[in-house]
Amino acid sequence: MDRFVDQLRVRSEPRPLREPTERERLRTAFSRFPTGVCVVAFEAEGGPRGITVNSFTSVSFDPPLLLVSIQRSASSHDLLLDRPFSVNVLGSSQEDVAWHFAGRPNASPVWIEGAETPRLAGVLAWFECTPWAHYDGGDHTLVLGEIQSFSSRRGDPLGFNGSRFTEISETVLGREHLI
Ligand SMILES: Cc1cc2nc3c(=O)[nH]c(=O)nc-3n(C[C@H](O)[C@H](O)[C@H](O)COP(=O)(O)O)c2cc1C
């Protein structure tokens, strides 16, 4: 009986088929940094388009700038450069929207016609930007936008941690006043 249990244990333990590559190890290390999830949206080829990103970073207040890092191999890459775009911060109930713009289309997203560029309905925050600059970022391009208008509301953000979507709880009321 004990031998049977031992055999079961040996069989059920996940064993890697091969050693992870350097790229996979780096991806795993990057994934230890939890982030929110955004959709970068813009108008191209006669309609609204979007790409899911977690590389959103606030950059500057004066002038108001933000940054997203876009992989060169994405079909959005060449279309996005030098166009107005919006960054839409997703709420925890918008995982399907994140998948939609990450290559797994599902129920159509609800678009809003912004002043500069299309944006998405129901998000926690949005920023409409005009192109500011872009910089070489290896196999990505760092795209900076100058914020022309923005808005935000309270709510739980969608998070990305350890290569999985997760829900981030809104800051406990009061805690932010301690900072
Ligand atoms: C949570 C999450 C975060 C992502 N972050 C980025 C990112 O910061 N930059 C990027 O270029 N792609 C990112 N991607 C991958 C793109 O969303 C994905 O490759 C997309 O299908 C590209 O679409 P396109 O080729 O139509 O432009 C992310 C995907 C997910 C699910």
The ligand as an SDF file (V2000), in Angstrom:
LIG
                    3D

 31 33  0  0  0  0  0  0  0  0999 V2000
   -2.1730   41.2670  -19.0200 C   0  0  0  0  0  0  0  0  0  0  0  0
   -1.5010   41.5240  -20.3390 C   0  0  0  0  0  0  0  0  0  0  0  0
   -0.5780   42.5430  -20.4440 C   0  0  0  0  0  0  0  0  0  0  0  0
    0.0500   42.8220  -21.6620 C   0  0  0  0  0  0  0  0  0  0  0  0
    0.9230   43.8580  -21.7300 N   0  0  0  0  0  0  0  0  0  0  0  0
    1.4650   44.1980  -22.9240 C   0  0  0  0  0  0  0  0  0  0  0  0
    2.2880   45.3610  -23.0270 C   0  0  0  0  0  0  0  0  0  0  0  0
    2.5490   46.0750  -22.0630 O   0  0  0  0  0  0  0  0  0  0  0  0
    2.7810   45.6660  -24.2550 N   0  0  0  0  0  0  0  0  0  0  0  0
    2.5080   44.9070  -25.3670 C   0  0  0  0  0  0  0  0  0  0  0  0
    2.9860   45.2440  -26.4500 O   0  0  0  0  0  0  0  0  0  0  0  0
    1.7270   43.7980  -25.2920 N   0  0  0  0  0  0  0  0  0  0  0  0
    1.1940   43.4380  -24.0910 C   0  0  0  0  0  0  0  0  0  0  0  0
    0.3810   42.3470  -24.0010 N   0  0  0  0  0  0  0  0  0  0  0  0
    0.1820   41.5050  -25.1930 C   0  0  0  0  0  0  0  0  0  0  0  0
   -0.8210   42.0890  -26.1860 C   0  0  0  0  0  0  0  0  0  0  0  0
   -2.0290   42.4620  -25.5630 O   0  0  0  0  0  0  0  0  0  0  0  0
   -1.1440   41.0070  -27.2450 C   0  0  0  0  0  0  0  0  0  0  0  0
    0.0640   40.5770  -27.8440 O   0  0  0  0  0  0  0  0  0  0  0  0
   -2.1110   41.4950  -28.3060 C   0  0  0  0  0  0  0  0  0  0  0  0
   -2.7250   40.3560  -28.8850 O   0  0  0  0  0  0  0  0  0  0  0  0
   -1.4600   42.3060  -29.4070 C   0  0  0  0  0  0  0  0  0  0  0  0
   -2.5000   42.6780  -30.2970 O   0  0  0  0  0  0  0  0  0  0  0  0
   -2.2320   43.2440  -31.7750 P   0  0  0  0  0  0  0  0  0  0  0  0
   -1.1920   42.3270  -32.4110 O   0  0  0  0  0  0  0  0  0  0  0  0
   -3.5740   43.1690  -32.4210 O   0  0  0  0  0  0  0  0  0  0  0  0
   -1.7320   44.6390  -31.6370 O   0  0  0  0  0  0  0  0  0  0  0  0
   -0.2500   42.0420  -22.8010 C   0  0  0  0  0  0  0  0  0  0  0  0
   -1.1910   41.0040  -22.7030 C   0  0  0  0  0  0  0  0  0  0  0  0
   -1.8130   40.7570  -21.4850 C   0  0  0  0  0  0  0  0  0  0  0  0
   -2.8550   39.6560  -21.3970 C   0  0  0  0  0  0  0  0  0  0  0  0
  1  2  1  0
  2  3  1  0
  2 30  2  0
  3  4  2  0
  4  5  1  0
  4 28  1  0
  5  6  2  0
  6  7  1  0
  6 13  1  0
  7  8  2  0
  7  9  1  0
  9 10  1  0
 10 11  2  0
 10 12  1  0
 12 13  2  0
 13 14  1  0
 14 15  1  0
 14 28  1  0
 15 16  1  0
 16 17  1  0
 16 18  1  0
 18 19  1  0
 18 20  1  0
 20 21  1  0
 20 22  1  0
 22 23  1  0
 23 24  1  0
 24 25  2  0
 24 26  1  0
 24 27  1  0
 28 29  2  0
 29 30  1  0
 30 31  1  0
M  END
$$$$
